[in-house]
Amino acid sequence: MKYAGRGSTTPGLQKNSDGFVDIYFGAKAPSGKESNWLPTDSKRKFELLARFYGPEKEFFEKSWKMGDLEEVK
């Protein structure tokens, strides 16, 4: 797969109890999180792009910040 994406309309996307969404990147999907997974290949470049459609006022006020990527083992 060359390009992949996840968005609020992705079928089966799992939201956390706080309304946030965890997205997983890797060669293999975590069990039970396939709808929140984006495949990566360690032999190819990886680029992360985030788009925000209709963001809340906190986005414009710069009081909201997207969290850093975290390694999950």
Buried (B, 14 or more C-beta within 10 A) or exposed (E): EEEEEBEEEEEEEEEEEEEEBBBBBBEEBEEEEEEBBBEBEEEEEEEEEEEEEEEEEEEEEEEEEEEEEEEEE
